[in-house]
């Protein structure tokens, strides 16, 4: 089961989701989307919360209000962290998560530590948590199928763009060839490159 929430503090809204238990979190670590942002309470056990970026959106584009929503949700879903003040929540892109066979269930590392960001949460803000909980939707989701469907869309889009680029390159090449032919023909038609019949007659008269 996966829990879905909607962060509507900015428009368009963002989808936030997390697994209902540590085993579901393992599947999310494995089958998340490259455009997902992962959130977790630093150095404390908590839920793994994911936010899906919009097409073309980057981590730098993410509004602080949306980051705060995710941070509050992570804190609220941490048994220990929910009772603490001034905690740190770390977040990074899904593809920066590193999982090895020796790690425990729910444990992750990072491929690139410098790409991990941190936000401090002073205290739980019930207004934010309650607003998000009102949007909660629990679904039995096939995470692998969703990821494979997403990857197919991306592959098909890349193929389409590749063929469009090749078509454009071919059209540009043909256009350049035609322009070169026109320039070459125009050069041949210039007066100084042409022989006049009158000139030829005059040459004959000189020998009379």
C-alpha positions in Angstrom: 0.0 0.0 0.0 1.1 3.5 -0.8 -0.2 6.7 0.8 -0.7 9.7 -1.5 -1.0 13.3 -0.4 -1.5 16.6 -2.3 0.6 19.7 -1.5 -1.4 22.6 -2.9 0.5 25.5 -1.4 1.6 26.4 -4.9 -0.1 25.9 -8.3 0.2 23.5 -9.9 0.0 21.2 -6.9 2.5 18.5 -6.1 2.0 14.8 -5.3 3.7 13.5 -2.2 3.7 9.8 -1.3 5.1 7.2 1.1 4.9 3.5 1.8 2.8 2.3 4.7 5.6 0.2 6.1 9.3 -0.5 5.8 8.8 -3.2 3.2 6.8 -0.8 1.0 9.6 1.7 1.5 12.1 -0.8 0.1 10.0 -1.1 -3.1 9.9 2.7 -3.3 13.7 2.8 -3.0 13.9 0.3 -5.9 11.1 1.5 -8.1 11.0 5.2 -7.5 11.0 7.7 -10.4 14.2 9.6 -11.3 12.1 12.8 -11.0 11.2 12.1 -7.4 12.7 13.9 -4.4 13.3 11.8 -1.3 12.8 13.1 2.2 13.9 11.6 5.6 14.5 12.7 9.1 18.3 12.9 9.6 19.8 10.3 11.9 16.4 9.2 13.1 14.0 6.5 11.9 11.2 7.9 9.9 9.0 7.4 6.9 10.5 7.7 3.5 8.6 10.5 1.8 8.7 11.2 -1.9 7.7 14.2 -3.9 7.2 14.1 -7.7 8.6 17.0 -9.6 6.7 18.4 -12.5 8.1 17.9 -16.1 11.1 20.2 -16.5 11.2 21.1 -12.8 14.4 20.7 -10.9 15.3 20.6 -7.2 16.4 24.3 -7.4 12.9 25.2 -8.7 11.1 23.6 -5.7 9.3 26.2 -3.6 10.3 26.4 0.0 6.6 26.0 1.0 6.5 22.6 -0.7 9.8 21.5 1.0 8.2 22.5 4.3 5.2 20.4 3.6 7.3 17.3 3.0 9.5 18.0 6.0 6.5 18.3 8.2 5.0 15.1 6.9 8.3 13.3 7.5 8.5 14.6 11.0 4.9 13.6 11.7 5.6 10.1 10.5 8.6 9.5 12.7 7.9 8.0 16.2 11.0 9.6 17.7 11.3 12.7 15.4 7.7 13.7 16.0 8.5 14.3 19.7 11.6 16.3 19.0 12.2 20.0 18.2 14.8 21.4 15.9 15.3 18.3 13.9 17.0 18.2 10.5 15.3 16.7 7.4 17.6 15.6 4.6 16.4 15.4 1.0 17.9 14.5 -2.4 16.9 13.2 -5.8 15.8 9.6 -5.9 18.6 8.6 -8.3 21.1 9.7 -5.6 19.9 7.0 -3.2 22.3 4.1 -2.8 21.2 0.7 -1.6 23.6 -2.3 -1.0 22.9 -5.8 0.0 24.5 -5.4 3.5 22.1 -2.6 4.4 19.1 -3.2 6.7 15.5 -2.9 5.5 14.7 0.8 5.0 18.3 1.9 5.2 19.9 3.9 2.4 23.1 5.7 1.6 24.0 8.2 -1.1 26.0 8.1 -4.3 27.0 11.8 -4.0 26.9 13.3 -0.5 27.3 16.9 -1.8 23.9 16.5 -3.5 22.1 15.9 -0.3 20.3 19.0 1.1 19.1 19.7 4.6 16.3 21.8 6.1 15.7 22.4 9.8 12.3 21.8 11.3 11.8 23.8 14.5 8.6 22.1 15.6 5.6 20.2 14.3 3.0 22.5 12.6 -0.3 20.8 13.0 -1.9 23.2 10.5 0.3 21.8 7.7 0.0 18.1 8.8 -3.8 18.3 9.1 -4.1 19.9 5.7 -2.0 17.2 4.1 -3.8 14.4 5.9 -7.1 15.6 4.6 -5.9 14.8 1.1 -4.6 11.3 2.0 -5.4 8.5 -0.3 -4.4 4.9 0.3 -3.9 2.8 -2.8 -2.7 -0.7 -3.6 0.0 0.3 -6.2 2.1 -1.9 -8.4 5.3 0.2 -8.1 7.3 -1.8 -10.6 4.5 -1.6 -13.3 4.3 2.2 -12.8 8.0 2.6 -13.1 8.2 0.4 -16.3 5.3 2.3 -17.8 7.0 5.6 -17.0 10.3 4.3 -18.6 8.5 3.3 -21.7 7.0 6.8 -22.1 10.4 8.3 -21.7 12.0 5.9 -24.3 9.2 6.5 -26.8 9.6 10.3 -26.3 13.4 10.0 -26.9 12.8 8.0 -30.1 10.3 10.5 -31.3 12.6 13.4 -30.7 15.5 11.6 -32.3 13.5 10.9 -35.5 12.3 14.5 -35.5 15.9 15.7 -35.2 17.1 13.5 -38.0 14.2 14.6 -40.2 15.0 18.2 -39.5 18.7 17.6 -40.3 17.8 16.0 -43.6 15.5 18.8 -44.5 18.2 21.4 -43.6 20.8 19.5 -45.7 18.5 19.4 -48.7 17.7 23.1 -48.3 21.4 23.9 -48.3 22.0 21.8 -51.4 19.3 23.6 -53.2 20.6 27.0 -52.2 24.1 26.0 -53.3 22.7 24.9 -56.7 20.8 28.2 -57.1 24.0 30.2 -56.3 26.0 28.1 -58.7 23.4 28.6 -61.5 23.3 32.4 -60.8 27.0 32.6 -61.1 27.0 30.9 -64.5 24.3 33.3 -65.8 26.3 36.4 -65.0 27.1 38.5 -68.1 30.8 38.3 -67.8 30.7 34.5 -67.9 28.5 34.4 -71.0 29.6 34.5 -74.7 27.5 36.8 -77.0 26.6 35.9 -80.6 27.4 39.6 -81.5 30.9 39.1 -80.2 31.3 36.1 -82.3 30.2 37.9 -85.5 32.6 40.8 -84.8 35.5 38.4 -84.5 34.6 37.0 -88.0 34.7 40.5 -89.5 38.3 41.1 -88.4 39.4 38.4 -90.8 37.6 39.8 -93.8 
